[in-house]
């Protein structure tokens, strides 16, 4: 009985082993069949495509900017004095030379009046010197010289007469000596008078006039200085414009070299932007430009009026001005705006949407072309101008080739595709989402 039971167990074990082997074979055959079925069903990706076209494209440089007037003036008084009166208010339109404010100036007016009197006095003295003083001195010197000469001639005659008498023995020696001394004194006086006359003729008149002229000039300079100081109490506009700031009021103290008011010429406004050296290299004065302000879709047209020849030392950027000759009411100094400047334009360029251009792992640009074999093909291209919405293809793509504009990001080469006509979008949100990394969704036949 034991042997029989053992035989039954052995036959049962063999049967179980055969059953398990059959089951494993069935599972393996099923798995192979499934894999074959899956291999036959190649994934299909639905994409949108558009042909590359010939069109004009412009390189546009955009940047944030701040609006400034071309001309402005922060007016500061040259003297410290109390504000007597303001002639204008904030927002007033003024013209060049217009009186804006008056400072207290009683002391300055008195000083100017005194200087005027001193000048008039010096002027009269100069006229007297020129017309009367010098001629009188010259006449007196001539008379003195003539009298000295006459005295010398008389002394000479007396000496000669006494000398003859002395030689005849009719005159004592002391009388001859006295006549000789008188002759020497007369000669000295005559020589001095002649030299004085000669000096007066040579230098006296010139120096007298120079002295009088110097006094007149000093008085005139003092008068001009006091007049200028008085004029500093009257604040006048240096330009045509608008008063944009007036922080003080009449009766307050205006300090020298401290802002009293601000004027701006709003007839010409500029938007100042700082851009990189690479972007600035393609810009030049006269390039067309647009200025866009927050809250408005309509651009304000202008032109590039300055491309700084030097870098900003703090940011190593280039300052660029966009000038608006006839400012729009929307533009106000101090506000921020966005400027778009047209650097260059290619009229007959091969253009594709920006959403169709990607970068591979090596950093090269490529597009995905929808082939006639219903497969996607990656093509490395060389790009030129980028203007945000479109990209110029310089080489690597032929005109009329269909490039995938939606669903191409991350799409493997030679993937089977199903074309769907590209539909226009108001904001291009879906296309932009794809270009930023939206993944394509594969589909299988029979599950559309």
VEXGULO-932981 format. One line per 10 residues: number of its first residue (from 1); their letters; for each residue x, y, z of C-alpha. Coordinates in pm, 1 decimal. Example, Ala and Ser with C-alpha at 12.3 -4.5 7.8 and 13.67 -1.06 7.14 Angstrom:
// residues 2
1> AS> 1230.0,-450.0,780.0; 1367.0,-106.0,714.0
//
This chain:
// residues 448
1> XXXXXXXXXX> 0.0,0.0,0.0; 282.2,230.3,68.9; 442.2,166.6,-268.8; 114.3,232.6,-445.5; 74.9,564.5,-260.2; 421.5,669.7,-360.1; 350.8,595.5,-725.5; 38.1,804.7,-719.9; 230.0,1101.4,-572.0; 495.0,1076.6,-841.5
11> XXXXXXXXXX> 236.8,1074.3,-1121.4; 65.2,1380.2,-961.5; 393.0,1574.1,-946.4; 463.5,1508.3,-1312.7; 115.5,1622.5,-1408.0; 156.2,1947.5,-1207.1; 494.7,2016.5,-1368.5; 350.2,1963.7,-1714.7; 61.6,2199.1,-1633.1; 296.6,2475.7,-1509.2
21> XXXXXXXXXX> 517.1,2439.8,-1818.2; 213.9,2467.6,-2044.7; 92.9,2775.0,-1856.5; 432.6,2950.7,-1882.0; 448.8,2874.8,-2253.3; 103.0,3022.7,-2301.3; 197.0,3338.8,-2111.8; 517.8,3375.9,-2313.1; 333.6,3334.7,-2641.4; 78.1,3595.9,-2529.1
31> XXXXXXXXXX> 350.6,3842.7,-2432.5; 525.8,3803.3,-2765.5; 197.3,3858.4,-2943.4; 127.9,4176.1,-2745.5; 474.4,4315.2,-2822.1; 429.6,4246.2,-3187.9; 92.2,4416.9,-3180.8; 237.0,4721.6,-3003.1; 522.7,4740.6,-3250.0; 282.0,4744.5,-3534.9
41> XXXXXXXXXX> 91.9,5038.0,-3377.7; 354.2,5322.4,-3417.9; 262.0,5639.5,-3219.5; 124.0,5929.7,-3426.7; 158.3,6291.3,-3309.7; -84.8,6558.2,-3423.4; 98.4,6881.9,-3509.1; 35.5,7211.9,-3681.6; 259.4,7321.3,-3968.3; 300.8,7627.3,-4188.8
51> XXXXXXXXXX> 520.3,7685.8,-4495.3; 834.2,7902.1,-4477.5; 766.1,8223.9,-4668.8; 954.4,8509.2,-4830.5; 877.6,8836.0,-4653.2; 1035.1,9150.4,-4511.5; 1160.7,9125.6,-4155.3; 1309.2,9389.3,-3926.9; 1545.1,9358.9,-3636.3; 1376.8,9537.3,-3350.0
61> XXXXXXXXXX> 1557.3,9632.0,-3029.0; 1323.9,9677.1,-2733.6; 1400.8,9812.2,-2390.3; 1248.5,9981.5,-2088.8; 1299.0,10358.1,-2087.8; 1228.1,10667.2,-1878.6; 1081.5,10982.5,-2035.2; 1272.2,11311.7,-2002.1; 1240.3,11656.5,-2161.1; 1519.1,11757.0,-2400.3
71> XXXXXXXXXX> 1557.4,12081.7,-2205.3; 1485.0,12152.2,-1842.9; 1612.4,12395.4,-1583.9; 1621.1,12377.8,-1205.7; 1631.2,12746.6,-1114.5; 1841.1,12840.7,-811.7; 1888.0,13202.5,-692.9; 2240.1,13343.3,-665.2; 2162.8,13533.9,-347.2; 1991.6,13450.3,-19.5
81> XXXXXXXXXX> 1687.8,13667.9,39.0; 1319.5,13658.9,131.4; 1075.3,13583.6,-150.2; 869.9,13897.7,-206.3; 642.9,13768.5,-482.9; 589.2,13478.3,-723.3; 465.9,13569.9,-1070.5; 384.6,13211.8,-1178.1; 226.5,12896.9,-1036.1; 295.6,12528.4,-1095.0
91> XXXXXXXXXX> 166.4,12441.1,-1442.0; 211.6,12795.7,-1577.9; 349.8,12823.1,-1930.3; 637.9,13069.6,-1951.4; 861.5,13212.3,-2220.5; 1230.5,13289.3,-2217.3; 1313.4,13606.6,-2021.9; 979.0,13621.5,-1840.6; 986.5,13742.3,-1477.6; 906.9,13448.1,-1251.1
101> XXXXXXXXXX> 973.6,13574.4,-898.0; 1106.1,13878.0,-708.5; 1322.4,13864.6,-394.8; 1357.9,14141.0,-134.1; 1619.1,14384.5,-271.4; 1603.3,14719.7,-84.0; 1968.1,14696.4,28.4; 2082.1,14598.5,-318.6; 1889.8,14886.4,-475.8; 2056.9,15132.4,-232.7
111> XXXXXXXXXX> 2401.7,14992.4,-313.8; 2331.4,15022.5,-683.8; 2221.7,15382.1,-643.0; 2539.1,15467.3,-449.4; 2755.1,15304.8,-713.6; 2576.1,15500.4,-980.1; 2658.2,15828.9,-802.4; 3024.4,15733.7,-764.0; 3042.9,15646.2,-1129.4; 2896.2,15980.3,-1232.3
121> XXXXXXXXXX> 3147.9,16157.5,-1007.6; 3440.2,15967.2,-1161.8; 3307.7,16039.7,-1507.2; 3298.5,16413.8,-1435.1; 3650.0,16405.1,-1288.7; 3778.1,16229.0,-1597.2; 3619.6,16492.5,-1823.1; 3775.7,16770.2,-1614.4; 4117.8,16607.7,-1631.2; 4097.6,16565.9,-2005.4
131> XXXXXXXXXX> 3956.1,16906.5,-2086.3; 4100.6,17138.4,-1820.0; 4340.0,16983.5,-1569.1; 4619.7,16874.8,-1799.3; 4624.1,17186.9,-2019.8; 4647.2,17412.2,-1710.9; 4937.7,17218.3,-1567.6; 5109.3,17230.4,-1904.3; 5061.6,17607.4,-1929.0; 5194.8,17665.6,-1576.4
141> XXXXXXXXXX> 5502.6,17450.8,-1649.5; 5570.7,17647.2,-1966.5; 5545.6,17979.5,-1780.2; 5775.1,17854.3,-1502.4; 6029.8,17739.0,-1757.9; 6016.8,18072.1,-1941.1; 6057.2,18271.7,-1616.7; 6349.9,18057.2,-1503.9; 6515.9,18100.1,-1838.6; 6468.3,18478.8,-1826.0
151> XXXXXXXXXX> 6616.0,18486.0,-1473.7; 6911.5,18284.9,-1589.5; 6974.4,18523.7,-1882.8; 6953.1,18828.7,-1652.9; 7196.0,18670.1,-1403.7; 7430.7,18599.3,-1693.2; 7430.8,18963.8,-1800.3; 7497.6,19082.8,-1444.4; 7784.0,18841.2,-1409.9; 7935.6,18946.9,-1742.0
161> XXXXXXXXXX> 7909.9,19317.9,-1648.8; 8069.9,19270.4,-1308.6; 8341.4,19059.0,-1458.5; 8439.3,19343.9,-1693.0; 8442.4,19593.3,-1407.9; 8647.2,19357.4,-1192.6; 8904.7,19319.9,-1468.0; 8928.9,19701.1,-1491.3; 8982.1,19721.4,-1115.4; 8659.6,19912.6,-1062.6
171> XXXXXXXXXX> 8476.7,19634.3,-868.3; 8579.3,19434.2,-563.8; 8618.8,19057.4,-583.1; 8326.6,18980.5,-350.4; 8074.2,19145.8,-583.9; 8195.0,18931.7,-872.9; 8164.9,18618.9,-658.7; 7809.2,18710.0,-556.5; 7712.7,18758.5,-920.5; 7866.6,18421.0,-1005.0
181> XXXXXXXXXX> 7661.4,18245.4,-730.4; 7340.2,18412.7,-847.3; 7415.4,18297.5,-1203.5; 7460.8,17936.8,-1091.6; 7133.5,17942.0,-897.9; 6946.2,18091.3,-1193.3; 7088.3,17824.6,-1422.5; 6978.1,17548.0,-1186.2; 6627.1,17685.9,-1164.5; 6608.1,17713.9,-1541.3
191> XXXXXXXXXX> 6727.0,17354.4,-1590.6; 6474.7,17221.6,-1337.5; 6188.3,17410.9,-1501.2; 6289.1,17281.8,-1842.2; 6302.2,16922.6,-1720.3; 5963.2,16954.0,-1552.1; 5816.3,17090.7,-1869.8; 5973.0,16812.1,-2073.0; 5852.3,16543.5,-1826.8; 5503.0,16684.5,-1826.4
201> XXXXXXXXXX> 5500.6,16688.8,-2202.1; 5635.0,16331.4,-2218.3; 5455.5,16159.0,-1926.8; 5242.1,16397.3,-1729.5; 4952.2,16419.4,-1969.5; 4952.8,16042.7,-2035.2; 4968.9,15948.0,-1665.8; 4709.8,16203.3,-1564.8; 4468.9,16069.2,-1823.9; 4550.2,15710.9,-1724.1
211> XXXXXXXXXX> 4483.9,15784.6,-1359.5; 4154.5,15955.1,-1435.7; 4055.8,15672.4,-1667.5; 4140.5,15411.7,-1401.6; 3921.6,15583.7,-1145.8; 3639.8,15596.8,-1399.3; 3680.5,15225.3,-1477.6; 3676.5,15128.7,-1110.0; 3359.3,15327.4,-1054.8; 3200.2,15168.3,-1359.9
221> XXXXXXXXXX> 3292.9,14818.7,-1242.0; 3142.0,14884.4,-901.7; 2826.8,15011.4,-1067.7; 2801.7,14701.5,-1286.5; 2855.7,14474.3,-985.4; 2587.0,14639.1,-779.4; 2351.3,14641.7,-1078.5; 2412.6,14269.3,-1133.5; 2350.8,14195.9,-765.2; 2023.5,14386.2,-790.9
231> XXXXXXXXXX> 1926.6,14187.4,-1101.2; 1978.6,13860.4,-908.2; 1672.8,13952.9,-701.8; 1460.6,13917.7,-1014.8; 1427.8,13552.7,-1123.9; 1368.9,13516.8,-1498.2; 1303.0,13214.4,-1717.9; 1601.6,13081.7,-1918.1; 1375.4,12893.7,-2164.0; 1026.6,12846.7,-2302.8
241> XXXXXXXXXX> 846.9,12580.1,-2103.9; 618.3,12486.5,-1818.4; 665.0,12527.4,-1442.0; 661.2,12168.7,-1314.3; 769.9,12230.4,-954.7; 755.7,12528.5,-716.7; 810.3,12406.1,-361.8; 824.2,12744.8,-182.2; 583.5,13029.4,-114.8; 605.7,13408.7,-90.3
251> XXXXXXXXXX> 753.4,13519.2,242.6; 983.8,13219.0,276.9; 1361.4,13247.2,261.1; 1516.8,13154.9,-71.1; 1866.9,13018.7,-11.8; 2144.3,13072.5,-262.9; 2210.3,12773.8,-489.7; 1901.5,12588.1,-360.5; 1613.9,12492.3,-598.8; 1345.0,12757.1,-622.7
261> XXXXXXXXXX> 1144.6,12608.2,-911.4; 1177.1,12367.0,-1204.6; 1100.7,12443.4,-1568.7; 1065.2,12187.3,-1848.8; 1038.7,12233.4,-2223.8; 768.9,11981.7,-2317.6; 782.5,12053.6,-2691.2; 1040.3,11775.4,-2731.2; 1055.5,11465.8,-2514.0; 1301.5,11179.2,-2517.2
271> XXXXXXXXXX> 1285.2,10825.9,-2382.1; 1622.1,10723.9,-2235.8; 1701.0,10352.3,-2242.2; 2009.6,10147.1,-2154.4; 2081.7,9849.1,-2379.5; 2365.4,9603.9,-2426.6; 2665.0,9677.5,-2645.8; 2565.7,9405.3,-2892.5; 2220.1,9558.2,-2946.4; 2353.9,9912.6,-2963.8
281> XXXXXXXXXX> 2605.2,9815.3,-3234.7; 2325.0,9781.0,-3490.1; 2152.2,10110.4,-3404.9; 2223.6,10450.8,-3552.6; 2083.1,10802.7,-3524.0; 1771.3,10843.1,-3736.0; 1641.5,10486.6,-3700.6; 1262.9,10464.0,-3669.5; 1131.6,10390.4,-3322.8; 806.6,10356.3,-3129.7
291> XXXXXXXXXX> 729.3,10444.6,-2770.3; 458.5,10254.8,-2585.3; 319.7,10371.4,-2254.0; 138.8,10154.8,-1999.2; -235.4,10133.5,-2051.4; -225.6,10219.1,-2423.1; -186.4,9988.9,-2722.6; -124.8,10265.5,-2977.1; 248.4,10340.2,-3023.4; 388.6,10692.3,-3032.7
301> XXXXXXXXXX> 624.9,10731.6,-3326.4; 971.0,10881.2,-3288.5; 1332.2,10830.7,-3395.5; 1667.2,10745.4,-3241.9; 1838.8,11076.3,-3165.0; 2141.8,10953.3,-2969.0; 2349.2,10638.8,-2938.5; 2604.4,10713.3,-2668.7; 2964.9,10669.8,-2787.3; 3070.6,10558.4,-2438.2
311> XXXXXXXXXX> 2955.6,10291.6,-2197.1; 2787.1,10368.3,-1869.0; 3064.0,10296.0,-1615.5; 2821.3,10155.6,-1361.0; 2623.3,9914.4,-1579.9; 2850.3,9880.4,-1889.6; 2544.5,9947.4,-2105.4; 2490.8,10202.3,-2382.0; 2247.0,10490.5,-2335.7; 2009.8,10544.5,-2627.9
321> XXXXXXXXXX> 1762.0,10830.3,-2675.6; 1437.0,10803.6,-2867.7; 1305.9,11151.4,-2945.8; 939.8,11234.7,-2994.3; 925.0,11570.2,-3173.9; 551.6,11621.9,-3120.2; 480.4,11465.0,-2782.0; 152.4,11287.8,-2722.7; -53.3,11385.7,-2419.3; 6.5,11035.0,-2285.9
331> XXXXXXXXXX> 378.9,11102.1,-2251.6; 483.6,11274.3,-1931.2; 835.4,11334.8,-1799.3; 938.4,11085.9,-1535.8; 714.3,10802.2,-1652.6; 842.3,10465.0,-1771.2; 777.1,10345.0,-2123.8; 885.9,10070.5,-2359.6; 1075.8,10165.1,-2673.9; 1104.4,9957.8,-2990.9
341> XXXXXXXXXX> 1380.5,10062.2,-3230.2; 1417.6,9926.4,-3584.7; 1786.6,9846.6,-3625.5; 1778.4,9701.3,-3978.6; 1536.9,9549.7,-4230.2; 1578.1,9262.7,-4479.2; 1313.8,9291.5,-4751.2; 1331.9,8945.1,-4909.7; 1403.0,8709.6,-4621.9; 1300.5,8349.5,-4562.6
351> XXXXXXXXXX> 1080.4,8378.3,-4255.6; 928.2,8122.5,-4018.0; 733.8,8174.8,-3694.0; 951.3,8205.1,-3385.4; 762.4,7911.2,-3230.5; 909.6,7682.9,-3497.4; 1274.4,7737.9,-3402.4; 1435.0,7539.7,-3120.2; 1781.4,7469.2,-2983.6; 1936.7,7125.5,-2960.8
361> XXXXXXXXXX> 2168.6,6989.1,-2693.2; 2471.5,7138.3,-2869.6; 2311.5,7484.6,-2872.4; 2246.6,7488.9,-3247.2; 1917.5,7619.1,-3388.1; 1691.2,7374.3,-3565.5; 1342.3,7345.4,-3708.2; 1119.2,7039.6,-3745.0; 992.5,6990.9,-4100.8; 673.8,6804.1,-4184.7
371> XXXXXXXXXX> 793.6,6567.3,-4457.7; 585.8,6428.4,-4743.5; 636.4,6084.0,-4587.0; 420.5,6192.2,-4291.6; 720.6,6196.1,-4061.9; 892.9,6478.1,-3877.2; 1251.1,6566.9,-3977.8; 1483.4,6787.8,-3775.4; 1691.5,7037.5,-3974.3; 1974.8,7242.9,-3830.9
381> XXXXXXXXXX> 1946.1,7600.9,-3957.2; 2131.3,7930.0,-3932.8; 1910.2,8213.3,-3813.0; 1942.5,8585.3,-3877.0; 1703.6,8850.7,-3753.9; 1470.2,8771.9,-3465.5; 1185.2,9013.1,-3403.2; 981.3,8827.3,-3144.7; 708.3,8683.3,-3370.7; 920.8,8576.1,-3668.1
391> XXXXXXXXXX> 1272.9,8452.7,-3733.4; 1483.5,8487.8,-4046.6; 1634.6,8161.7,-4172.8; 1965.3,8232.5,-4345.7; 2047.6,7874.9,-4446.1; 1937.8,7516.2,-4389.3; 1577.4,7548.3,-4507.9; 1408.8,7593.7,-4845.3; 1115.0,7818.5,-4918.5; 771.5,7654.0,-4906.9
401> XXXXXXXXXX> 893.6,7371.8,-4680.3; 640.9,7313.3,-4407.6; 777.4,7365.1,-4060.6; 596.6,7248.1,-3751.2; 480.0,7551.5,-3553.6; 287.5,7371.5,-3280.3; 371.7,7039.6,-3122.5; 732.1,7033.7,-3243.2; 910.4,7096.0,-2915.3; 1083.6,6777.9,-2797.5
411> XXXXXXXXXX> 949.8,6583.4,-3094.9; 1199.5,6306.3,-3188.0; 1335.3,6291.4,-3539.2; 1138.8,6070.6,-3785.2; 830.4,6056.7,-3563.4; 509.2,5981.3,-3751.5; 287.6,6289.2,-3755.0; -60.1,6391.4,-3846.9; -92.5,6742.2,-3990.5; -347.8,6986.9,-3864.0
421> XXXXXXXXXX> -379.1,7324.4,-4033.0; -236.9,7607.6,-3822.7; -513.4,7828.4,-3687.2; -460.3,8199.3,-3622.3; -448.5,8296.5,-3257.0; -508.9,8636.7,-3103.3; -238.8,8600.6,-2844.0; -44.5,8299.5,-2972.2; -74.8,8142.9,-2628.4; -70.8,7777.8,-2742.5
431> XXXXXXXXXX> 221.2,7827.0,-2979.0; 417.2,8007.1,-2712.7; 340.6,7730.7,-2467.8; 484.0,7477.3,-2712.1; 797.0,7686.2,-2770.1; 849.9,7708.0,-2395.7; 834.8,7331.6,-2351.2; 478.5,7203.2,-2408.2; 504.7,6828.5,-2483.6; 342.1,6661.3,-2782.9
441> XXXXXXXX> 71.1,6410.6,-2700.3; 108.6,6086.6,-2898.6; -198.6,5919.6,-3041.2; -261.7,5564.8,-3165.2; -485.3,5459.8,-3454.3; -840.8,5389.3,-3361.2; -830.0,5621.5,-3060.3; -882.1,5957.8,-3223.5
//
